[in-house]
Amino acid sequence: MKKRQNLVLIGFMGSGKTTLGVKLSYRLRMPVEDTDKLIERREGRSVNEIFADDGEEYFRRLETELLGELGEKGGGRIYSVGGGTPVREENRGLLKRLGKVIYLKVSPQTVYERLKDDSTRPLLQCPDPLSRIRQLMEEREAAYADCADTVINVEDSDLEDILVRIVEEAEKVKLLVINGPNINFLGIREKNVYGTQNYQYLLDMIRKKGEETGSEITVFQSNHEGAIIDRIQEAYFDGTEGIVINPGAYTHYSYAIRDALASISVPKVEIHISDITKREEFRKISVTASACDRQIYGQGLDGYLLAIDHILDGRKNFCENS
């Protein structure tokens, strides 16, 4: 089992990222790092001095370079990032790859009250800081929302309540269910083999399973081999902790999907709705199963639930024995 995914705190300056990061570090027993502080140590000067000497664009480039490096370090850390970091589209992609992104949302007035006497914030050194805060927050809202996995309003919340909510999000297991060609035609194709329930029924069943188990389950479906490979590779970067895959007909000949699965060191379960051992000869062959930890077949749609349980039970046993 791979190391737990990173937790990334984003939000406007004064939203409490630094304070919460430190407290979460003690609560979750994970090291915490502030990207602004990392940049300051590298540059040997403060953020204020970097802005004054080289401008904001130079600082944003430093952020991008740092995020790329942090993404190579693996998981198990908490990162508090600068308020303007998500503004660059490239940074938003890097943040998503870095870990689970929590957006701490706060009001302009609260930010002003917290920072009105803080001379270390270069963007607020102006005649009307409150108006500047409002303007920047409006400009950045879409960027924050775009890369956030979870939004937590910290405006009127008790610190302990905020910590509890973030811990709950951090401890959710992130699973990926991949469905290959023709799975979206459930309820239409060969009902005597695959049943009469449609694809939406399967999606609702998986969503309910996520709610019951407190898991974060994403479902992806494609009829195209390359798209499936791309999604498997994306799972390497986005904190996915387990994969359930029904490769459809690609099961029997796609060595490319098999190799993609073999590249990801998380628990993987291959699932088939029908009993492939009792069907045509070509269906009895799976080239993808060797890259998975288990194969489940002949259990109908319930096989997906069994596969999810297998991954969650394995994670639970791993945590208890660590």
C-alpha positions as CSV (number, residue, x, y, z in Angstrom):
1,M,0.0,0.0,0.0
2,K,1.4,3.4,-1.0
3,K,1.9,6.2,1.4
4,R,-1.2,8.4,2.1
5,Q,-1.8,11.2,-0.2
6,N,-0.8,14.8,0.4
7,L,-3.2,17.4,1.8
8,V,-3.0,20.8,0.1
9,L,-4.6,23.9,1.7
10,I,-5.5,26.8,-0.6
11,G,-7.3,30.0,0.0
12,F,-6.9,33.8,0.1
13,M,-4.3,35.3,2.4
14,G,-5.6,35.4,6.0
15,S,-7.9,32.4,5.5
16,G,-6.0,30.4,8.2
17,K,-3.9,28.1,6.0
18,T,-0.8,28.4,8.1
19,T,-2.5,28.0,11.5
20,L,-4.6,25.1,10.3
21,G,-1.6,23.4,8.6
22,V,0.3,23.3,11.9
23,K,-2.6,22.0,13.9
24,L,-3.4,19.4,11.2
25,S,0.2,18.3,11.3
26,Y,-0.2,17.3,15.0
27,R,-3.6,15.8,14.5
28,L,-2.7,13.7,11.4
29,R,1.0,13.1,12.3
30,M,2.1,14.5,8.9
31,P,4.8,17.0,8.3
32,V,3.6,20.4,7.1
33,E,5.4,22.9,4.8
34,D,4.5,26.4,3.7
35,T,5.4,27.0,0.0
36,D,6.0,30.7,0.6
37,K,8.5,29.8,3.4
38,L,10.2,27.3,1.1
39,I,10.7,29.9,-1.6
40,E,12.0,32.4,0.9
41,R,14.6,30.0,2.1
42,R,15.7,29.2,-1.4
43,E,15.9,32.8,-2.4
44,G,17.4,34.0,0.8
45,R,14.9,36.9,1.0
46,S,11.3,37.5,1.9
47,V,8.3,37.3,-0.4
48,N,8.0,41.1,0.0
49,E,11.6,41.5,-1.2
50,I,11.1,39.2,-4.1
51,F,8.0,41.2,-5.3
52,A,9.9,44.5,-4.9
53,D,13.1,43.3,-6.6
54,D,11.8,41.1,-9.4
55,G,8.0,41.5,-9.6
56,E,5.0,39.2,-9.1
57,E,5.5,37.2,-12.4
58,Y,8.9,36.1,-11.2
59,F,7.5,34.9,-7.9
60,R,4.7,33.0,-9.7
61,R,7.3,31.2,-11.8
62,L,9.1,30.2,-8.6
63,E,5.8,28.8,-7.3
64,T,5.3,26.7,-10.4
65,E,8.8,25.3,-10.3
66,L,8.4,24.4,-6.6
67,L,5.1,22.7,-7.1
68,G,6.6,20.5,-9.9
69,E,9.4,19.4,-7.5
70,L,7.0,18.8,-4.6
71,G,4.9,16.5,-6.8
72,E,7.9,14.2,-7.2
73,K,8.3,13.7,-3.5
74,G,5.3,11.5,-3.0
75,G,2.6,11.6,-0.3
76,G,2.2,12.0,3.4
77,R,2.7,15.7,3.7
78,I,0.5,18.8,4.3
79,Y,1.2,21.8,2.1
80,S,0.0,25.4,2.7
81,V,0.3,27.3,-0.5
82,G,0.3,31.0,-1.2
83,G,-3.0,32.8,-1.9
84,G,-2.2,33.6,-5.5
85,T,-0.7,30.2,-6.4
86,P,-3.9,28.7,-8.0
87,V,-4.3,31.7,-10.3
88,R,-2.0,30.2,-12.9
89,E,-3.7,27.5,-14.9
90,E,-0.5,25.4,-14.9
91,N,-0.4,25.6,-11.1
92,R,-3.9,24.4,-10.8
93,G,-3.0,21.2,-12.6
94,L,0.1,20.8,-10.4
95,L,-1.9,21.3,-7.2
96,K,-4.4,18.6,-8.3
97,R,-1.6,16.2,-8.9
98,L,0.1,17.2,-5.6
99,G,-2.8,15.9,-3.4
100,K,-6.3,16.5,-2.1
101,V,-6.9,20.2,-2.4
102,I,-8.9,21.9,0.4
103,Y,-10.2,25.4,-0.3
104,L,-10.6,27.5,2.9
105,K,-13.2,30.1,2.0
106,V,-13.4,33.4,4.0
107,S,-15.0,36.8,3.5
108,P,-13.1,40.0,2.4
109,Q,-14.1,41.8,5.7
110,T,-12.6,39.0,7.8
111,V,-9.4,39.0,5.8
112,Y,-9.1,42.8,6.2
113,E,-9.6,42.6,10.0
114,R,-6.9,39.9,10.3
115,L,-4.3,41.6,8.0
116,K,-4.9,45.4,8.2
117,D,-1.8,45.8,10.3
118,D,0.3,43.3,8.5
119,S,3.0,45.0,6.5
120,T,4.5,41.8,5.0
121,R,1.7,41.3,2.4
122,P,3.0,43.1,-0.7
123,L,-0.4,43.0,-2.6
124,L,-2.1,44.9,0.3
125,Q,0.3,47.8,0.5
126,C,-2.1,50.3,-1.1
127,P,-4.4,53.2,0.0
128,D,-7.5,51.0,0.2
129,P,-6.6,47.4,1.3
130,L,-10.3,46.3,1.8
131,S,-11.2,47.2,-1.8
132,R,-8.0,45.5,-3.0
133,I,-9.0,42.4,-1.1
134,R,-12.5,42.3,-2.6
135,Q,-11.1,42.7,-6.1
136,L,-8.5,40.0,-5.7
137,M,-10.9,37.6,-4.1
138,E,-13.4,38.1,-7.0
139,E,-10.7,37.5,-9.5
140,R,-9.4,34.4,-7.8
141,E,-12.7,32.7,-6.8
142,A,-13.0,30.7,-10.1
143,A,-9.4,29.5,-9.9
144,Y,-9.8,28.3,-6.3
145,A,-13.0,26.5,-7.1
146,D,-11.5,24.9,-10.2
147,C,-8.7,23.0,-8.4
148,A,-10.5,22.3,-5.0
149,D,-11.6,18.8,-4.1
150,T,-13.5,20.3,-1.1
151,V,-14.6,23.8,-0.1
152,I,-14.8,24.6,3.6
153,N,-16.3,27.9,4.7
154,V,-14.2,29.0,7.6
155,E,-16.0,32.3,8.2
156,D,-18.3,31.4,11.1
157,S,-16.9,28.0,12.1
158,D,-15.1,27.0,15.3
159,L,-11.5,26.0,14.8
160,E,-12.1,22.5,16.1
161,D,-15.0,22.0,13.7
162,I,-12.9,23.1,10.8
163,L,-10.1,20.7,11.8
164,V,-12.6,17.8,12.2
165,R,-14.0,18.5,8.7
166,I,-10.6,18.6,7.1
167,V,-9.5,15.4,8.9
168,E,-12.6,13.7,7.6
169,E,-11.7,14.7,4.1
170,A,-8.1,13.7,4.5
171,E,-9.0,10.2,5.8
172,K,-11.4,9.4,2.9
173,V,-10.1,6.7,0.7
174,K,-9.8,7.8,-2.9
175,L,-10.9,5.1,-5.3
176,L,-11.2,5.0,-9.1
177,V,-13.7,2.8,-11.0
178,I,-12.9,2.4,-14.7
179,N,-15.4,1.0,-17.1
180,G,-14.3,0.1,-20.6
181,P,-16.2,-0.2,-23.9
182,N,-19.9,-0.9,-24.0
183,I,-20.4,-0.8,-20.2
184,N,-22.3,2.4,-20.8
185,F,-24.8,0.3,-22.8
186,L,-25.9,-1.7,-19.7
187,G,-29.7,-2.3,-19.9
188,I,-29.5,-2.2,-23.7
189,R,-26.9,-4.8,-24.7
190,E,-27.5,-8.5,-24.2
191,K,-29.8,-8.3,-21.2
192,N,-29.7,-12.1,-20.8
193,V,-26.0,-11.7,-20.0
194,Y,-25.6,-8.3,-18.4
195,G,-29.0,-7.8,-16.8
196,T,-31.7,-5.2,-17.3
197,Q,-30.3,-2.5,-15.0
198,N,-28.9,0.5,-16.9
199,Y,-25.6,2.3,-16.5
200,Q,-27.1,5.0,-14.3
201,Y,-28.3,2.3,-11.9
202,L,-24.6,1.2,-11.6
203,L,-23.4,4.8,-11.1
204,D,-26.1,5.3,-8.3
205,M,-25.1,2.0,-6.7
206,I,-21.4,3.0,-6.6
207,R,-22.2,6.5,-5.3
208,K,-24.3,5.1,-2.5
209,K,-21.4,2.7,-1.6
210,G,-19.1,5.7,-1.4
211,E,-21.5,7.5,1.0
212,E,-21.9,4.3,3.2
213,T,-18.1,3.7,3.4
214,G,-17.0,7.4,3.6
215,S,-15.0,6.9,0.5
216,E,-14.3,9.2,-2.4
217,I,-15.2,7.2,-5.5
218,T,-14.7,8.5,-9.0
219,V,-16.2,6.6,-12.0
220,F,-14.7,6.9,-15.5
221,Q,-16.0,5.3,-18.6
222,S,-14.7,5.2,-22.2
223,N,-15.0,3.2,-25.3
224,H,-11.5,4.2,-26.3
225,E,-8.3,2.4,-25.3
226,G,-6.1,5.4,-25.2
227,A,-8.5,7.3,-23.0
228,I,-8.5,4.5,-20.5
229,I,-4.7,4.4,-20.5
230,D,-4.5,8.1,-19.9
231,R,-6.9,7.9,-17.0
232,I,-4.9,5.1,-15.4
233,Q,-1.8,7.2,-15.7
234,E,-3.5,10.2,-14.2
235,A,-4.3,8.0,-11.2
236,Y,-0.6,7.8,-10.5
237,F,-0.5,11.6,-9.8
238,D,-3.9,12.4,-8.3
239,G,-3.8,10.4,-5.0
240,T,-5.9,7.5,-6.1
241,E,-5.5,4.7,-3.5
242,G,-7.3,1.8,-5.3
243,I,-8.6,1.0,-8.8
244,V,-11.6,-1.2,-9.8
245,I,-11.6,-1.8,-13.5
246,N,-13.9,-3.5,-16.0
247,P,-11.9,-3.4,-19.2
248,G,-14.7,-4.8,-21.3
249,A,-13.5,-6.5,-24.4
250,Y,-10.0,-4.9,-23.9
251,T,-9.6,-7.5,-21.2
252,H,-8.7,-10.1,-23.8
253,Y,-6.1,-8.4,-25.8
254,S,-5.0,-4.9,-24.6
255,Y,-1.5,-5.3,-23.4
256,A,-1.3,-1.5,-23.4
257,I,-3.9,-1.3,-20.6
258,R,-2.2,-4.2,-18.8
259,D,1.1,-2.3,-18.9
260,A,-0.6,0.9,-17.6
261,L,-2.1,-1.0,-14.7
262,A,1.2,-2.6,-13.9
263,S,2.7,0.9,-13.6
264,I,0.5,1.9,-10.7
265,S,1.4,0.5,-7.4
266,V,-2.1,0.7,-5.7
267,P,-4.5,-2.2,-5.1
268,K,-6.3,-3.1,-8.3
269,V,-9.3,-5.4,-8.9
270,E,-10.5,-6.5,-12.3
271,I,-14.3,-6.9,-12.4
272,H,-16.6,-8.7,-14.9
273,I,-20.4,-8.7,-14.6
274,S,-20.8,-12.1,-16.3
275,D,-19.0,-15.4,-15.6
276,I,-16.3,-15.2,-18.3
277,T,-15.2,-18.8,-17.6
278,K,-18.6,-20.0,-19.0
279,R,-18.7,-18.0,-22.1
280,E,-16.9,-17.9,-25.5
281,E,-13.3,-19.2,-25.5
282,F,-11.8,-15.8,-26.2
283,R,-13.5,-14.4,-23.1
284,K,-11.7,-16.9,-20.8
285,I,-8.4,-15.1,-21.5
286,S,-7.5,-12.0,-19.6
287,V,-4.2,-10.2,-20.3
288,T,-5.0,-7.5,-17.8
289,A,-5.7,-9.7,-14.8
290,S,-2.0,-10.3,-14.2
291,A,-1.6,-6.6,-13.4
292,C,-4.3,-6.7,-10.8
293,D,-4.5,-8.2,-7.3
294,R,-7.7,-9.9,-7.8
295,Q,-10.3,-10.8,-10.4
296,I,-14.0,-10.9,-9.7
297,Y,-16.5,-12.3,-12.2
298,G,-20.1,-13.7,-12.4
299,Q,-21.5,-11.6,-9.5
300,G,-23.4,-9.2,-11.6
301,L,-23.3,-5.5,-10.7
302,D,-22.6,-6.6,-7.1
303,G,-19.1,-7.5,-8.2
304,Y,-18.3,-3.8,-8.2
305,L,-19.3,-3.6,-4.5
306,L,-17.2,-6.7,-3.7
307,A,-14.2,-5.2,-5.4
308,I,-14.6,-1.9,-3.5
309,D,-14.9,-3.9,-0.2
310,H,-11.7,-5.9,-1.1
311,I,-9.7,-2.7,-1.5
312,L,-11.1,-1.0,1.6
313,D,-10.6,-4.1,3.8
314,G,-7.0,-4.4,2.6
315,R,-6.4,-0.8,3.4
316,K,-7.9,-1.2,6.9
317,N,-5.7,-4.3,7.6
318,F,-2.7,-2.4,6.4
319,C,-3.4,0.6,8.6
320,E,-4.0,-1.7,11.7
321,N,-0.8,-3.6,11.1
322,S,1.4,-0.5,10.4
